[in-house]
Amino acid sequence: MSHIPLHDDLAAQLATLDHDGLRRHRRTLASPCGPLAIVDGREFISFCSNDYLGLAADPALVEAACDGARRWGVGSGASHLVSGHLAPHDALERRLAAFAGFPRALLMTTGYMANIGMVTALAGRGDAIFADRLNHASLIDAVQLAKAQGAESHRYPHGDLAALERLLAANPARPGQRRLILTDAVFSMDGDLAPLPGLLELAERFDAWLLVDDAHGFGVLGPQGRGSLAHFGLDIGLSGQARAERLVYMGTLGKAAGASGAFVAASETVIEWLISRARTYIFTTGASPIMACALLASLDLIEQGDARRAHLQRLIARLRDGLSATQWRLMPSPTAIQPIIIGDNHAALRVAAALYDKGIWAPAIRPPTVPAGTARLRVSLSATHRVEQIDRLVDALKECA
């Protein structure tokens, strides 16, 4: 067999991706993140971003970022553990901990790095991990890295508490073993919620930690946007220290919060452990102080954002009502993520292209992001969308049918 040069091999694999409708492409925007996007000189209604509260270009965040740049500069200059932990970082961590209802919070550069860091720092040789099958890629990769450290991993069917209970019972705790249950709070491609009360009850009964990735719930769900735990009444501030020591909570800051970064909130002991052992925290440059300043302003708007969240809920209801009598099958999502299942990869691309021709940008999501045969349009709604924009999407989908 003749040798195939690396580039020829990659080109052949890219051709296969094209054939299967799985090639990824990106578009360059000539406008800030918002409900309208300018691409290639055309204006589109965008249903793409995770800017659920419309804060990414909010004047208050822009002003806070500008003030922060003038006071603190642009970069942190070093890792947080060397000299890159500035006063705005410290203030943001304290505010995030209080907002989420935990004793401590640790600022991380991205949600992906937060998940990798916290899972691999908490699980290693002889430990056990129990993970939902539809968890985000960052949690899946974190489990793989923990397995490389010697941790056992078990996957349970999506949201299936009975199956998880059987797994936990069939793998009883050994002396000194750490046991982690990992779950998204809001599943990013389906928009549904994890059964967090049941998961916490199993964690307490089987002596496990519950690690919750609330990337798409923080800022949107719960009183004052305090997240999925608060949505279910599980917020630590009302539940005491014992529950704080059972839960590890991750929230991202580049979605509803409108900026970038992430944080882990947990007990004092867990945060101190992560500071010393989470490699994605230790070995990376600290986040820009500009982001910390912008996020302090963002938390004020989130806390005061009930009107934004109420409008977002009205938009969700408007979309679901508008498509209820059509061929388009929406998944049972109560969140800003409203997936429309199509099935075939090429068909999903065709529908997305037809909408694009009509000035509507709704991305086609295909495997491996979602299971084979479940290609979909992922419609993401924002509090800055208007009712007439939702109606235009509904009308366009009816025409595409």
C-alpha positions as CSV (number, residue, x, y, z in Angstrom):
1,M,0.0,0.0,0.0
2,S,1.4,3.4,-1.0
3,H,2.0,6.0,1.6
4,I,-0.7,8.7,1.7
5,P,0.7,12.1,2.7
6,L,-1.0,13.8,5.7
7,H,-2.6,16.6,3.6
8,D,-4.0,14.1,1.1
9,D,-5.4,12.0,3.9
10,L,-7.1,15.1,5.5
11,A,-8.4,16.2,2.1
12,A,-10.0,12.8,1.6
13,Q,-11.6,12.9,5.0
14,L,-12.9,16.5,4.4
15,A,-14.5,15.2,1.2
16,T,-16.2,12.5,3.3
17,L,-17.5,15.1,5.6
18,D,-18.9,17.0,2.6
19,H,-20.6,13.8,1.4
20,D,-22.1,13.2,4.8
21,G,-23.3,16.8,5.3
22,L,-20.9,17.2,8.3
23,R,-18.4,19.8,7.1
24,R,-18.3,22.8,9.4
25,H,-18.2,26.3,8.0
26,R,-18.1,29.7,9.8
27,R,-19.4,33.1,8.8
28,T,-17.8,36.4,9.7
29,L,-20.1,39.1,11.3
30,A,-19.6,42.8,10.6
31,S,-21.8,43.7,13.5
32,P,-21.8,43.2,17.3
33,C,-23.6,40.3,18.9
34,G,-27.4,41.0,18.8
35,P,-30.7,40.0,17.3
36,L,-29.6,41.4,14.0
37,A,-26.4,40.3,12.3
38,I,-24.6,41.7,9.2
39,V,-22.9,39.0,7.1
40,D,-21.5,39.6,3.6
41,G,-23.2,42.9,3.5
42,R,-26.7,41.5,4.3
43,E,-28.7,41.9,7.4
44,F,-30.2,38.8,9.1
45,I,-32.4,38.1,12.1
46,S,-30.0,35.9,14.1
47,F,-31.3,33.0,16.1
48,C,-27.7,31.7,16.7
49,S,-26.2,33.2,19.8
50,N,-26.4,32.2,23.5
51,D,-26.7,35.9,24.5
52,Y,-30.0,35.0,26.2
53,L,-30.5,38.3,28.0
54,G,-29.1,40.5,25.3
55,L,-26.2,41.8,27.5
56,A,-23.3,41.2,25.1
57,A,-23.5,44.7,23.6
58,D,-25.3,46.4,26.5
59,P,-24.0,49.9,27.1
60,A,-23.6,49.3,30.8
61,L,-21.1,46.4,30.1
62,V,-19.4,48.4,27.4
63,E,-18.9,51.3,29.8
64,A,-17.7,49.1,32.6
65,A,-15.2,47.4,30.3
66,C,-13.9,50.8,29.1
67,D,-13.5,52.1,32.7
68,G,-11.8,48.8,33.6
69,A,-9.3,49.1,30.7
70,R,-8.4,52.6,31.7
71,R,-7.9,51.6,35.4
72,W,-6.4,48.1,35.0
73,G,-5.1,47.8,31.5
74,V,-5.9,45.0,29.1
75,G,-4.1,41.9,30.2
76,S,-3.5,40.2,33.6
77,G,0.1,39.4,32.6
78,A,0.4,36.1,34.4
79,S,-1.5,33.1,35.8
80,H,-3.7,33.8,38.8
81,L,-1.3,32.0,41.1
82,V,1.7,34.1,40.1
83,S,0.7,37.8,39.7
84,G,-2.3,37.7,37.5
85,H,-5.0,37.8,40.1
86,L,-6.1,41.5,40.2
87,A,-8.6,43.2,42.5
88,P,-11.4,43.0,39.9
89,H,-11.0,39.3,39.8
90,D,-11.2,39.0,43.5
91,A,-14.3,41.2,43.7
92,L,-16.0,39.1,40.9
93,E,-15.3,35.9,42.7
94,R,-16.8,37.2,45.9
95,R,-19.9,38.5,44.0
96,L,-20.3,35.2,42.1
97,A,-20.2,33.1,45.3
98,A,-22.8,35.3,47.0
99,F,-25.0,35.4,43.9
100,A,-24.9,31.6,43.4
101,G,-25.3,31.0,47.1
102,F,-22.0,29.2,47.8
103,P,-19.2,29.8,50.3
104,R,-16.6,30.4,47.6
105,A,-16.2,30.8,43.8
106,L,-13.2,30.4,41.5
107,L,-12.9,32.3,38.3
108,M,-11.9,30.3,35.2
109,T,-11.0,31.3,31.7
110,T,-13.7,29.2,29.9
111,G,-16.4,26.8,30.7
112,Y,-14.5,24.0,28.9
113,M,-11.5,24.6,31.0
114,A,-13.6,24.8,34.2
115,N,-15.1,21.4,33.5
116,I,-11.8,19.8,32.6
117,G,-10.1,21.3,35.6
118,M,-12.7,20.5,38.3
119,V,-13.4,16.9,37.1
120,T,-9.8,15.9,36.8
121,A,-8.8,17.5,40.1
122,L,-11.6,15.7,41.9
123,A,-11.4,12.2,40.3
124,G,-8.4,9.9,39.8
125,R,-7.3,6.4,40.4
126,G,-9.9,4.2,42.0
127,D,-12.6,6.9,41.9
128,A,-16.0,6.6,40.1
129,I,-17.8,8.9,37.7
130,F,-21.4,8.6,36.7
131,A,-22.3,10.9,33.7
132,D,-25.4,11.6,31.7
133,R,-25.0,10.4,28.1
134,L,-26.0,13.8,26.6
135,N,-23.5,15.8,28.7
136,H,-21.6,18.6,26.9
137,A,-18.4,17.7,25.1
138,S,-16.3,19.4,27.8
139,L,-17.7,17.0,30.5
140,I,-17.2,14.0,28.1
141,D,-13.6,15.0,27.6
142,A,-13.1,15.6,31.3
143,V,-14.3,12.1,32.0
144,Q,-11.8,10.7,29.4
145,L,-9.0,12.5,31.1
146,A,-10.1,11.3,34.5
147,K,-10.2,7.8,33.1
148,A,-6.6,8.3,32.0
149,Q,-5.8,9.0,35.6
150,G,-7.4,5.7,36.6
151,A,-11.0,6.8,37.5
152,E,-13.9,4.4,36.6
153,S,-16.6,5.9,34.4
154,H,-20.2,4.9,34.0
155,R,-22.8,6.6,31.6
156,Y,-26.5,6.5,32.3
157,P,-29.3,7.2,29.8
158,H,-30.3,10.8,29.4
159,G,-32.1,12.0,32.5
160,D,-32.9,8.5,33.7
161,L,-32.9,8.5,37.5
162,A,-33.8,4.9,37.8
163,A,-30.9,3.8,35.6
164,L,-28.5,6.0,37.6
165,E,-29.8,4.5,40.8
166,R,-29.1,1.0,39.5
167,L,-25.6,2.0,38.5
168,L,-24.9,3.5,41.8
169,A,-26.2,0.5,43.7
170,A,-24.3,-1.9,41.4
171,N,-21.0,0.0,42.1
172,P,-21.0,0.5,45.9
173,A,-18.5,2.9,47.3
174,R,-15.2,1.6,48.5
175,P,-13.2,3.1,51.4
176,G,-11.6,6.4,50.3
177,Q,-13.3,6.4,46.9
178,R,-14.6,9.7,45.5
179,R,-17.9,9.4,43.5
180,L,-19.0,12.1,41.1
181,I,-22.3,12.5,39.3
182,L,-21.9,14.8,36.3
183,T,-24.7,16.5,34.5
184,D,-25.6,19.5,32.4
185,A,-28.3,21.5,34.1
186,V,-29.8,22.7,30.7
187,F,-28.8,20.4,27.9
188,S,-27.4,22.7,25.2
189,M,-28.8,20.9,22.1
190,D,-32.1,19.7,23.5
191,G,-33.0,22.6,25.8
192,D,-34.4,20.4,28.5
193,L,-33.5,20.4,32.2
194,A,-31.8,17.7,34.2
195,P,-33.8,16.3,37.1
196,L,-31.6,18.1,39.7
197,P,-33.7,17.4,42.8
198,G,-33.6,13.6,42.1
199,L,-29.9,13.7,41.2
200,L,-29.1,15.5,44.5
201,E,-31.2,12.9,46.4
202,L,-29.2,10.1,44.8
203,A,-25.9,11.9,45.5
204,E,-26.8,12.2,49.2
205,R,-28.1,8.6,49.4
206,F,-25.1,7.0,47.7
207,D,-22.4,9.4,49.1
208,A,-21.5,11.1,45.9
209,W,-20.7,14.6,44.8
210,L,-23.1,16.2,42.3
211,L,-21.3,18.4,39.7
212,V,-23.7,20.6,37.8
213,D,-22.7,22.4,34.5
214,D,-25.2,25.3,34.4
215,A,-23.8,27.0,31.3
216,H,-27.3,27.7,29.8
217,G,-29.2,28.2,33.0
218,F,-27.1,30.7,34.9
219,G,-28.7,34.2,34.4
220,V,-31.8,32.8,32.8
221,L,-33.5,30.4,35.3
222,G,-34.4,30.9,38.9
223,P,-35.3,34.0,41.0
224,Q,-33.1,36.9,39.9
225,G,-31.5,34.6,37.3
226,R,-29.5,32.7,40.0
227,G,-29.5,29.5,37.9
228,S,-30.9,26.0,37.7
229,L,-30.3,25.1,41.4
230,A,-32.4,28.1,42.4
231,H,-35.0,27.2,39.8
232,F,-35.5,23.9,41.6
233,G,-35.2,25.5,45.1
234,L,-31.9,23.8,45.7
235,D,-29.8,27.0,46.2
236,I,-27.3,26.6,48.9
237,G,-28.2,29.8,50.7
238,L,-31.4,28.3,51.9
239,S,-30.1,24.7,52.4
240,G,-27.2,24.9,54.7
241,Q,-23.5,23.9,54.8
242,A,-24.1,20.1,54.3
243,R,-25.6,20.6,50.9
244,A,-22.9,23.1,49.9
245,E,-20.4,20.3,50.6
246,R,-22.3,17.9,48.3
247,L,-22.6,20.2,45.3
248,V,-20.0,21.6,42.9
249,Y,-21.6,24.2,40.5
250,M,-20.2,25.5,37.3
251,G,-21.6,28.6,35.5
252,T,-20.4,30.2,32.3
253,L,-20.1,33.9,31.8
254,G,-20.2,34.2,28.0
255,K,-23.8,33.3,27.5
256,A,-26.5,35.0,29.5
257,A,-23.9,37.1,31.3
258,G,-22.8,38.6,28.0
259,A,-19.0,38.5,28.4
260,S,-16.7,35.6,28.6
261,G,-15.2,33.2,31.2
262,A,-16.7,30.8,33.8
263,F,-16.6,30.0,37.5
264,V,-16.8,27.1,39.8
265,A,-18.8,27.6,43.1
266,A,-18.4,25.1,45.9
267,S,-17.4,24.7,49.5
268,E,-14.3,26.4,50.9
269,T,-12.4,23.1,50.9
270,V,-13.2,22.2,47.3
271,I,-12.2,25.7,46.0
272,E,-8.9,25.6,47.9
273,W,-8.3,22.1,46.4
274,L,-9.0,23.4,42.8
275,I,-6.7,26.3,43.3
276,S,-3.9,23.9,44.1
277,R,-4.7,21.0,41.8
278,A,-6.9,22.1,38.8
279,R,-4.3,22.2,35.9
280,T,-6.5,24.3,33.7
281,Y,-6.5,27.0,36.4
282,I,-2.9,26.7,37.5
283,F,-1.2,26.7,34.0
284,T,-3.0,29.4,32.1
285,T,-2.8,33.2,32.1
286,G,-5.4,34.9,34.2
287,A,-8.5,36.4,32.5
288,S,-8.5,40.0,31.4
289,P,-9.4,42.4,34.1
290,I,-11.6,44.1,31.5
291,M,-13.9,41.1,31.6
292,A,-14.0,41.0,35.3
293,C,-15.1,44.7,35.4
294,A,-17.8,44.1,32.7
295,L,-19.1,41.0,34.5
296,L,-19.5,42.9,37.8
297,A,-21.9,45.2,35.8
298,S,-23.5,42.2,34.2
299,L,-24.4,40.6,37.5
300,D,-26.3,43.8,38.5
301,L,-28.3,43.6,35.3
302,I,-28.9,39.9,35.7
303,E,-30.2,40.4,39.3
304,Q,-32.5,43.2,38.1
305,G,-33.4,41.4,34.9
306,D,-36.9,40.0,35.7
307,A,-38.4,42.0,32.9
308,R,-35.9,40.6,30.4
309,R,-36.6,37.0,31.5
310,A,-40.3,37.6,31.4
311,H,-40.1,38.8,27.8
312,L,-37.9,35.9,26.9
313,Q,-40.6,33.5,28.2
314,R,-43.2,35.3,26.1
315,L,-41.1,34.8,23.0
316,I,-40.6,31.1,23.8
317,A,-44.4,30.7,24.1
318,R,-45.0,32.7,20.9
319,L,-42.6,30.4,18.9
320,R,-44.1,27.2,20.3
321,D,-47.6,28.3,19.7
322,G,-46.8,29.5,16.2
323,L,-45.4,26.1,15.2
324,S,-47.8,23.9,17.1
325,A,-50.0,23.1,14.1
326,T,-47.2,22.7,11.6
327,Q,-45.0,19.8,10.5
328,W,-42.1,21.2,12.4
329,R,-41.4,19.2,15.6
330,L,-40.1,21.3,18.5
331,M,-38.4,19.4,21.3
332,P,-40.1,19.7,24.7
333,S,-37.9,22.6,25.9
334,P,-39.0,25.3,28.4
335,T,-35.8,27.3,27.8
336,A,-34.4,29.7,25.3
337,I,-33.0,26.8,23.3
338,Q,-35.7,25.7,21.0
339,P,-34.5,22.8,18.7
340,I,-36.5,21.8,15.6
341,I,-35.8,18.2,14.8
342,I,-35.3,17.4,11.1
343,G,-33.3,14.2,11.1
344,D,-31.3,14.0,8.0
345,N,-28.1,16.0,7.8
346,H,-28.6,17.3,4.3
347,A,-32.2,18.1,4.9
348,A,-31.2,20.2,7.9
349,L,-28.7,22.1,5.8
350,R,-31.3,22.7,3.1
351,V,-33.8,24.1,5.6
352,A,-31.1,26.3,7.2
353,A,-30.1,27.6,3.7
354,A,-33.7,28.3,2.7
355,L,-34.1,30.4,5.9
356,Y,-30.9,32.1,5.2
357,D,-32.1,33.1,1.8
358,K,-35.1,34.7,3.5
359,G,-32.8,36.7,5.8
360,I,-33.1,34.4,8.9
361,W,-30.0,32.8,10.4
362,A,-30.8,29.6,12.3
363,P,-27.9,27.1,12.5
364,A,-28.2,23.5,11.4
365,I,-26.7,21.2,14.1
366,R,-25.5,17.8,13.0
367,P,-23.5,14.9,14.5
368,P,-21.3,14.5,16.4
369,T,-22.8,17.4,18.3
370,V,-26.1,15.6,18.3
371,P,-26.9,11.8,17.9
372,A,-27.0,10.4,14.3
373,G,-30.4,10.9,12.7
374,T,-31.4,13.9,14.9
375,A,-30.0,16.8,12.9
376,R,-31.9,19.9,13.8
377,L,-32.2,23.6,13.7
378,R,-31.1,25.1,17.0
379,V,-33.1,28.2,17.5
380,S,-31.7,30.3,20.3
381,L,-33.9,33.2,21.6
382,S,-32.8,36.4,23.3
383,A,-34.6,38.9,25.4
384,T,-33.6,41.5,22.7
385,H,-35.6,39.7,20.0
386,R,-39.0,41.3,19.2
387,V,-42.3,39.5,18.8
388,E,-42.4,40.4,15.1
389,Q,-39.1,38.7,14.6
390,I,-40.4,35.5,16.1
391,D,-43.5,35.8,13.8
392,R,-41.2,36.2,10.8
393,L,-39.3,33.0,11.7
394,V,-42.6,31.1,12.1
395,D,-43.9,32.4,8.7
396,A,-40.6,31.5,7.0
397,L,-40.7,28.0,8.4
398,K,-44.3,27.5,7.2
399,E,-43.1,28.6,3.7
400,C,-40.2,26.1,3.9
401,A,-42.6,23.3,4.7
